[in-house]
Amino acid sequence: MLEALADISILQLAVVAGVALFASVLGGVAGYGTGALMPLVLVPIVGPEPAVPIIALAGMLTNTSRATAFISSIDWRRALLVLAGATLPCIISAYGYTLLTGKGAMIVIGSMLMLTVPLRYLLKRHSVTFGDRGLVLGSAGYGVAVGGTVGAGVILLSLLMAAGLEGSAVIATDAVISVAIGFVRMAVFGAAGVINAQVIALALLIGCVAFPGAFLAKAFVAGFPRDG
């Protein structure tokens, strides 16, 4: 692992670790953070191509800690509905990402990060609600977005809230879905041969540093005032 990180300075590793911890706490409170923040430090250090596989693998670790911290709040039925709609589109999208050049990967990552701001605003402004069928159909769009880019967490959060989840149930269900989707993405990336020692080493660094963040976030969430 040390050899895999030999080309990265101690300062760069410290920046990655610091942002990872902050993103983990933010993710535990808001439900997203890692996918939106980590590319900002990973792309300048390792380039755009490895960024999505690194975040996908690290996300499995950070979301495992979040799912563990909030395990009693997971809505398993809605989690399975989302996975039913998102899995196949995710596989197709993840495979498409492996075919991109460095420039193409940077365009995809940058475009998604820019879209998250207006997308959050629009989804919040137009309060949409739907049942199980709508959740499955909407999850197909999430699957396309999450398979080959980063920052798709805002879509999943909006889907879960539109399906009636709120509070810690949103964070917990989002986390367990993200772990399962992470396995799907890693299977595709692994089969395509885009996972190397450096990807694994950086993902482990991010995941290990960020693991306590979910429990810090749980303490913050527990202290939030509740209506009524």
ZADO-1210 file (C-alpha; in nm, 4 decimals, padded with zeros to 6 digits):
<atoms>
<atom x="00.0000" y="00.0000" z="00.0000" code="MET" pos="1"/>
<atom x="00.2858" y="00.2402" z="00.0822" code="LEU" pos="2"/>
<atom x="00.4356" y="00.1760" z="-00.2606" code="GLU" pos="3"/>
<atom x="00.1019" y="00.2542" z="-00.4219" code="ALA" pos="4"/>
<atom x="00.1002" y="00.5956" z="-00.2532" code="LEU" pos="5"/>
<atom x="00.4676" y="00.6712" z="-00.3199" code="ALA" pos="6"/>
<atom x="00.3851" y="00.9285" z="-00.5885" code="ASP" pos="7"/>
<atom x="00.1595" y="01.1267" z="-00.3529" code="ILE" pos="8"/>
<atom x="00.3099" y="01.3648" z="-00.0964" code="SER" pos="9"/>
<atom x="00.2357" y="01.3576" z="00.2761" code="ILE" pos="10"/>
<atom x="00.0676" y="01.6980" z="00.2466" code="LEU" pos="11"/>
<atom x="-00.1604" y="01.5736" z="-00.0312" code="GLN" pos="12"/>
<atom x="-00.2532" y="01.2659" z="00.1717" code="LEU" pos="13"/>
<atom x="-00.3283" y="01.4884" z="00.4717" code="ALA" pos="14"/>
<atom x="-00.5587" y="01.7047" z="00.2593" code="VAL" pos="15"/>
<atom x="-00.7388" y="01.3956" z="00.1276" code="VAL" pos="16"/>
<atom x="-00.7809" y="01.2620" z="00.4824" code="ALA" pos="17"/>
<atom x="-00.9067" y="01.5940" z="00.6189" code="GLY" pos="18"/>
<atom x="-01.1637" y="01.6415" z="00.3451" code="VAL" pos="19"/>
<atom x="-01.2714" y="01.2789" z="00.3837" code="ALA" pos="20"/>
<atom x="-01.3455" y="01.3265" z="00.7539" code="LEU" pos="21"/>
<atom x="-01.5367" y="01.6481" z="00.6928" code="PHE" pos="22"/>
<atom x="-01.7332" y="01.4909" z="00.4060" code="ALA" pos="23"/>
<atom x="-01.8216" y="01.1922" z="00.6240" code="SER" pos="24"/>
<atom x="-01.9649" y="01.4112" z="00.8989" code="VAL" pos="25"/>
<atom x="-02.1513" y="01.6198" z="00.6407" code="LEU" pos="26"/>
<atom x="-02.2828" y="01.3021" z="00.4793" code="GLY" pos="27"/>
<atom x="-02.4074" y="01.1695" z="00.8106" code="GLY" pos="28"/>
<atom x="-02.6006" y="01.4901" z="00.8727" code="VAL" pos="29"/>
<atom x="-02.7174" y="01.5847" z="00.5237" code="ALA" pos="30"/>
<atom x="-02.7042" y="01.2434" z="00.3539" code="GLY" pos="31"/>
<atom x="-02.4472" y="01.3409" z="00.0920" code="TYR" pos="32"/>
<atom x="-02.1013" y="01.4934" z="00.0884" code="GLY" pos="33"/>
<atom x="-01.8317" y="01.2460" z="-00.0164" code="THR" pos="34"/>
<atom x="-01.9310" y="01.2369" z="-00.3828" code="GLY" pos="35"/>
<atom x="-01.9532" y="01.6144" z="-00.4020" code="ALA" pos="36"/>
<atom x="-01.6348" y="01.7081" z="-00.2128" code="LEU" pos="37"/>
<atom x="-01.3787" y="01.4333" z="-00.2738" code="MET" pos="38"/>
<atom x="-01.3401" y="01.4936" z="-00.6512" code="PRO" pos="39"/>
<atom x="-01.2216" y="01.8449" z="-00.5709" code="LEU" pos="40"/>
<atom x="-00.9081" y="01.7025" z="-00.4070" code="VAL" pos="41"/>
<atom x="-00.8717" y="01.3701" z="-00.5897" code="LEU" pos="42"/>
<atom x="-00.8805" y="01.4936" z="-00.9496" code="VAL" pos="43"/>
<atom x="-00.5847" y="01.7363" z="-00.9109" code="PRO" pos="44"/>
<atom x="-00.3828" y="01.4656" z="-00.7334" code="ILE" pos="45"/>
<atom x="-00.4506" y="01.1436" z="-00.9273" code="VAL" pos="46"/>
<atom x="-00.6401" y="01.2637" z="-01.2348" code="GLY" pos="47"/>
<atom x="-01.0052" y="01.2221" z="-01.3338" code="PRO" pos="48"/>
<atom x="-01.0125" y="00.8559" z="-01.4410" code="GLU" pos="49"/>
<atom x="-00.9433" y="00.6962" z="-01.1001" code="PRO" pos="50"/>
<atom x="-01.1623" y="00.9447" z="-00.9105" code="ALA" pos="51"/>
<atom x="-01.4939" y="00.7641" z="-00.9573" code="VAL" pos="52"/>
<atom x="-01.3575" y="00.4145" z="-00.8698" code="PRO" pos="53"/>
<atom x="-01.1813" y="00.5583" z="-00.5627" code="ILE" pos="54"/>
<atom x="-01.4971" y="00.7334" z="-00.4438" code="ILE" pos="55"/>
<atom x="-01.7088" y="00.4254" z="-00.5190" code="ALA" pos="56"/>
<atom x="-01.4869" y="00.1993" z="-00.3077" code="LEU" pos="57"/>
<atom x="-01.4399" y="00.4548" z="-00.0302" code="ALA" pos="58"/>
<atom x="-01.8143" y="00.5176" z="-00.0315" code="GLY" pos="59"/>
<atom x="-01.8790" y="00.1542" z="00.0496" code="MET" pos="60"/>
<atom x="-01.6732" y="00.1954" z="00.3670" code="LEU" pos="61"/>
<atom x="-01.8147" y="00.5323" z="00.4715" code="THR" pos="62"/>
<atom x="-02.1726" y="00.4291" z="00.3975" code="ASN" pos="63"/>
<atom x="-02.1227" y="00.1058" z="00.5903" code="THR" pos="64"/>
<atom x="-02.0351" y="00.3123" z="00.8966" code="SER" pos="65"/>
<atom x="-02.3359" y="00.5370" z="00.8368" code="ARG" pos="66"/>
<atom x="-02.5700" y="00.2407" z="00.7907" code="ALA" pos="67"/>
<atom x="-02.4320" y="00.0855" z="01.1100" code="THR" pos="68"/>
<atom x="-02.4754" y="00.4075" z="01.3063" code="ALA" pos="69"/>
<atom x="-02.8366" y="00.4497" z="01.1903" code="PHE" pos="70"/>
<atom x="-02.9257" y="00.0813" z="01.1413" code="ILE" pos="71"/>
<atom x="-03.2511" y="00.0978" z="01.3368" code="SER" pos="72"/>
<atom x="-03.3842" y="00.3648" z="01.0987" code="SER" pos="73"/>
<atom x="-03.3310" y="00.1778" z="00.7696" code="ILE" pos="74"/>
<atom x="-03.6442" y="00.1334" z="00.5571" code="ASP" pos="75"/>
<atom x="-03.5571" y="-00.2005" z="00.3942" code="TRP" pos="76"/>
<atom x="-03.8646" y="-00.2165" z="00.1713" code="ARG" pos="77"/>
<atom x="-03.7929" y="00.1153" z="00.0032" code="ARG" pos="78"/>
<atom x="-03.4236" y="00.0290" z="-00.0183" code="ALA" pos="79"/>
<atom x="-03.5094" y="-00.2837" z="-00.2184" code="LEU" pos="80"/>
<atom x="-03.7420" y="-00.0847" z="-00.4449" code="LEU" pos="81"/>
<atom x="-03.4652" y="00.1613" z="-00.5258" code="VAL" pos="82"/>
<atom x="-03.2186" y="-00.1179" z="-00.5967" code="LEU" pos="83"/>
<atom x="-03.4705" y="-00.2879" z="-00.8250" code="ALA" pos="84"/>
<atom x="-03.4905" y="00.0251" z="-01.0385" code="GLY" pos="85"/>
<atom x="-03.1286" y="00.1416" z="-01.0185" code="ALA" pos="86"/>
<atom x="-02.9112" y="-00.1696" z="-01.0541" code="THR" pos="87"/>
<atom x="-02.9250" y="-00.2339" z="-01.4303" code="LEU" pos="88"/>
<atom x="-02.8915" y="00.1343" z="-01.5308" code="PRO" pos="89"/>
<atom x="-02.6001" y="00.1614" z="-01.2876" code="CYS" pos="90"/>
<atom x="-02.4208" y="-00.1318" z="-01.4517" code="ILE" pos="91"/>
<atom x="-02.4601" y="00.0211" z="-01.7977" code="ILE" pos="92"/>
<atom x="-02.3505" y="00.3660" z="-01.6845" code="SER" pos="93"/>
<atom x="-02.0500" y="00.2354" z="-01.4885" code="ALA" pos="94"/>
<atom x="-01.9330" y="00.0373" z="-01.7896" code="TYR" pos="95"/>
<atom x="-01.9699" y="00.3467" z="-02.0064" code="GLY" pos="96"/>
<atom x="-01.7460" y="00.5385" z="-01.7672" code="TYR" pos="97"/>
<atom x="-01.4668" y="00.2833" z="-01.8055" code="THR" pos="98"/>
<atom x="-01.4587" y="00.3618" z="-02.1793" code="LEU" pos="99"/>
<atom x="-01.3952" y="00.7348" z="-02.1292" code="LEU" pos="100"/>
<atom x="-01.0626" y="00.9074" z="-02.1791" code="THR" pos="101"/>
<atom x="-00.9205" y="01.1381" z="-01.9123" code="GLY" pos="102"/>
<atom x="-01.0792" y="01.4427" z="-02.0770" code="LYS" pos="103"/>
<atom x="-01.4133" y="01.2685" z="-02.1113" code="GLY" pos="104"/>
<atom x="-01.4084" y="01.1574" z="-01.7470" code="ALA" pos="105"/>
<atom x="-01.3307" y="01.5135" z="-01.6350" code="MET" pos="106"/>
<atom x="-01.6212" y="01.6509" z="-01.8385" code="ILE" pos="107"/>
<atom x="-01.8622" y="01.3963" z="-01.6913" code="VAL" pos="108"/>
<atom x="-01.7491" y="01.4586" z="-01.3333" code="ILE" pos="109"/>
<atom x="-01.7483" y="01.8369" z="-01.3730" code="GLY" pos="110"/>
<atom x="-02.0891" y="01.8439" z="-01.5400" code="SER" pos="111"/>
<atom x="-02.2485" y="01.6391" z="-01.2640" code="MET" pos="112"/>
<atom x="-02.0961" y="01.8532" z="-00.9900" code="LEU" pos="113"/>
<atom x="-02.2247" y="02.1700" z="-01.1582" code="MET" pos="114"/>
<atom x="-02.5716" y="02.0215" z="-01.2008" code="LEU" pos="115"/>
<atom x="-02.6081" y="01.9261" z="-00.8345" code="THR" pos="116"/>
<atom x="-02.6642" y="02.2865" z="-00.7218" code="VAL" pos="117"/>
<atom x="-02.9599" y="02.3724" z="-00.9505" code="PRO" pos="118"/>
<atom x="-03.0859" y="02.0149" z="-00.9205" code="LEU" pos="119"/>
<atom x="-03.1085" y="02.0429" z="-00.5415" code="ARG" pos="120"/>
<atom x="-03.2945" y="02.3727" z="-00.5777" code="TYR" pos="121"/>
<atom x="-03.5435" y="02.2415" z="-00.8332" code="LEU" pos="122"/>
<atom x="-03.6179" y="01.9227" z="-00.6430" code="LEU" pos="123"/>
<atom x="-03.6718" y="02.1181" z="-00.3225" code="LYS" pos="124"/>
<atom x="-03.8847" y="02.3852" z="-00.4903" code="ARG" pos="125"/>
<atom x="-04.1153" y="02.1402" z="-00.6690" code="HIS" pos="126"/>
<atom x="-04.2242" y="01.9130" z="-00.3882" code="SER" pos="127"/>
<atom x="-04.3052" y="01.5861" z="-00.5638" code="VAL" pos="128"/>
<atom x="-04.4469" y="01.2795" z="-00.3927" code="THR" pos="129"/>
<atom x="-04.4963" y="00.9342" z="-00.5348" code="PHE" pos="130"/>
<atom x="-04.5609" y="00.5747" z="-00.4385" code="GLY" pos="131"/>
<atom x="-04.3690" y="00.2532" z="-00.4913" code="ASP" pos="132"/>
<atom x="-04.3976" y="00.2525" z="-00.8715" code="ARG" pos="133"/>
<atom x="-04.2756" y="00.6097" z="-00.8964" code="GLY" pos="134"/>
<atom x="-03.9858" y="00.5276" z="-00.6655" code="LEU" pos="135"/>
<atom x="-03.8745" y="00.2385" z="-00.8865" code="VAL" pos="136"/>
<atom x="-03.9018" y="00.4464" z="-01.2048" code="LEU" pos="137"/>
<atom x="-03.7205" y="00.7410" z="-01.0517" code="GLY" pos="138"/>
<atom x="-03.4486" y="00.5100" z="-00.9272" code="SER" pos="139"/>
<atom x="-03.3617" y="00.4212" z="-01.2862" code="ALA" pos="140"/>
<atom x="-03.2492" y="00.7811" z="-01.3389" code="GLY" pos="141"/>
<atom x="-03.0485" y="00.7661" z="-01.0182" code="TYR" pos="142"/>
<atom x="-02.8854" y="00.4449" z="-01.1419" code="GLY" pos="143"/>
<atom x="-02.7714" y="00.6143" z="-01.4621" code="VAL" pos="144"/>
<atom x="-02.6257" y="00.9082" z="-01.2686" code="ALA" pos="145"/>
<atom x="-02.4529" y="00.7112" z="-00.9935" code="VAL" pos="146"/>
<atom x="-02.2962" y="00.4454" z="-01.2152" code="GLY" pos="147"/>
<atom x="-02.0516" y="00.6649" z="-01.4031" code="GLY" pos="148"/>
<atom x="-02.0117" y="00.9853" z="-01.2092" code="THR" pos="149"/>
<atom x="-02.0132" y="01.1402" z="-00.8611" code="VAL" pos="150"/>
<atom x="-02.2500" y="01.3615" z="-00.6658" code="GLY" pos="151"/>
<atom x="-02.5647" y="01.1609" z="-00.7424" code="ALA" pos="152"/>
<atom x="-02.6510" y="01.1427" z="-00.3726" code="GLY" pos="153"/>
<atom x="-02.8798" y="01.4450" z="-00.4040" code="VAL" pos="154"/>
<atom x="-03.0975" y="01.2473" z="-00.6473" code="ILE" pos="155"/>
<atom x="-03.1287" y="00.9519" z="-00.4127" code="LEU" pos="156"/>
<atom x="-03.2104" y="01.1742" z="-00.1156" code="LEU" pos="157"/>
<atom x="-03.4812" y="01.3509" z="-00.3135" code="SER" pos="158"/>
<atom x="-03.6300" y="01.0189" z="-00.4236" code="LEU" pos="159"/>
<atom x="-03.6441" y="00.8881" z="-00.0680" code="LEU" pos="160"/>
<atom x="-03.8001" y="01.2065" z="00.0676" code="MET" pos="161"/>
<atom x="-04.0543" y="01.2108" z="-00.2142" code="ALA" pos="162"/>
<atom x="-04.1405" y="00.8520" z="-00.1182" code="ALA" pos="163"/>
<atom x="-04.2241" y="00.9670" z="00.2347" code="GLY" pos="164"/>
<atom x="-03.9040" y="00.9125" z="00.4324" code="LEU" pos="165"/>
<atom x="-03.7698" y="01.1809" z="00.6624" code="GLU" pos="166"/>
<atom x="-03.5054" y="01.2441" z="00.9270" code="GLY" pos="167"/>
<atom x="-03.2647" y="00.9658" z="01.0134" code="SER" pos="168"/>
<atom x="-03.4633" y="00.7198" z="00.7992" code="ALA" pos="169"/>
<atom x="-03.3499" y="00.9092" z="00.4887" code="VAL" pos="170"/>
<atom x="-02.9845" y="00.9019" z="00.5940" code="ILE" pos="171"/>
<atom x="-02.9950" y="00.5354" z="00.6970" code="ALA" pos="172"/>
<atom x="-03.1789" y="00.4107" z="00.3882" code="THR" pos="173"/>
<atom x="-02.9584" y="00.6212" z="00.1611" code="ASP" pos="174"/>
<atom x="-02.6523" y="00.4629" z="00.3228" code="ALA" pos="175"/>
<atom x="-02.7587" y="00.1003" z="00.2823" code="VAL" pos="176"/>
<atom x="-02.8602" y="00.1623" z="-00.0810" code="ILE" pos="177"/>
<atom x="-02.5249" y="00.3294" z="-00.1468" code="SER" pos="178"/>
<atom x="-02.3382" y="00.0280" z="-00.0065" code="VAL" pos="179"/>
<atom x="-02.5271" y="-00.2095" z="-00.2355" code="ALA" pos="180"/>
<atom x="-02.4792" y="00.0180" z="-00.5377" code="ILE" pos="181"/>
<atom x="-02.1121" y="00.0411" z="-00.4444" code="GLY" pos="182"/>
<atom x="-02.0777" y="-00.3364" z="-00.4813" code="PHE" pos="183"/>
<atom x="-02.2371" y="-00.3145" z="-00.8259" code="VAL" pos="184"/>
<atom x="-02.0042" y="-00.0358" z="-00.9378" code="ARG" pos="185"/>
<atom x="-01.6947" y="-00.2099" z="-00.8041" code="MET" pos="186"/>
<atom x="-01.7881" y="-00.5312" z="-00.9820" code="ALA" pos="187"/>
<atom x="-01.8081" y="-00.3417" z="-01.3119" code="VAL" pos="188"/>
<atom x="-01.4891" y="-00.1410" z="-01.2497" code="PHE" pos="189"/>
<atom x="-01.3065" y="-00.4539" z="-01.1400" code="GLY" pos="190"/>
<atom x="-01.4128" y="-00.6470" z="-01.4491" code="ALA" pos="191"/>
<atom x="-01.2993" y="-00.3569" z="-01.6668" code="ALA" pos="192"/>
<atom x="-00.9576" y="-00.3519" z="-01.4992" code="GLY" pos="193"/>
<atom x="-00.9675" y="00.0090" z="-01.3765" code="VAL" pos="194"/>
<atom x="-00.9000" y="-00.0776" z="-01.0120" code="ILE" pos="195"/>
<atom x="-00.5311" y="-00.0746" z="-00.9260" code="ASN" pos="196"/>
<atom x="-00.3256" y="-00.0626" z="-00.6053" code="ALA" pos="197"/>
<atom x="-00.3380" y="00.3166" z="-00.5850" code="GLN" pos="198"/>
<atom x="-00.7167" y="00.3196" z="-00.6164" code="VAL" pos="199"/>
<atom x="-00.7474" y="00.0651" z="-00.3355" code="ILE" pos="200"/>
<atom x="-00.4950" y="00.2440" z="-00.1126" code="ALA" pos="201"/>
<atom x="-00.6600" y="00.5856" z="-00.1443" code="LEU" pos="202"/>
<atom x="-01.0051" y="00.4369" z="-00.0970" code="ALA" pos="203"/>
<atom x="-00.8911" y="00.2620" z="00.2210" code="LEU" pos="204"/>
<atom x="-00.7355" y="00.5857" z="00.3487" code="LEU" pos="205"/>
<atom x="-01.0576" y="00.7779" z="00.2864" code="ILE" pos="206"/>
<atom x="-01.2767" y="00.5034" z="00.4280" code="GLY" pos="207"/>
<atom x="-01.0733" y="00.4510" z="00.7451" code="CYS" pos="208"/>
<atom x="-01.0412" y="00.8220" z="00.8209" code="VAL" pos="209"/>
<atom x="-01.4088" y="00.8853" z="00.7477" code="ALA" pos="210"/>
<atom x="-01.5474" y="00.5862" z="00.9402" code="PHE" pos="211"/>
<atom x="-01.5858" y="00.7712" z="01.2752" code="PRO" pos="212"/>
<atom x="-01.7563" y="01.0606" z="01.0961" code="GLY" pos="213"/>
<atom x="-02.0897" y="00.8817" z="01.0801" code="ALA" pos="214"/>
<atom x="-02.0990" y="00.8388" z="01.4565" code="PHE" pos="215"/>
<atom x="-02.0083" y="01.2040" z="01.5090" code="LEU" pos="216"/>
<atom x="-02.2887" y="01.2929" z="01.2689" code="ALA" pos="217"/>
<atom x="-02.5304" y="01.0702" z="01.4593" code="LYS" pos="218"/>
<atom x="-02.4535" y="01.2678" z="01.7753" code="ALA" pos="219"/>
<atom x="-02.5221" y="01.5919" z="01.5880" code="PHE" pos="220"/>
<atom x="-02.8480" y="01.4602" z="01.4427" code="VAL" pos="221"/>
<atom x="-02.9616" y="01.3391" z="01.7864" code="ALA" pos="222"/>
<atom x="-02.9127" y="01.6892" z="01.9189" code="GLY" pos="223"/>
<atom x="-03.1219" y="01.8578" z="01.6487" code="PHE" pos="224"/>
<atom x="-03.4535" y="02.0034" z="01.7687" code="PRO" pos="225"/>
<atom x="-03.7628" y="01.8181" z="01.6498" code="ARG" pos="226"/>
<atom x="-04.0909" y="01.9770" z="01.5511" code="ASP" pos="227"/>
<atom x="-04.3666" y="01.9294" z="01.8034" code="GLY" pos="228"/>
</atoms>
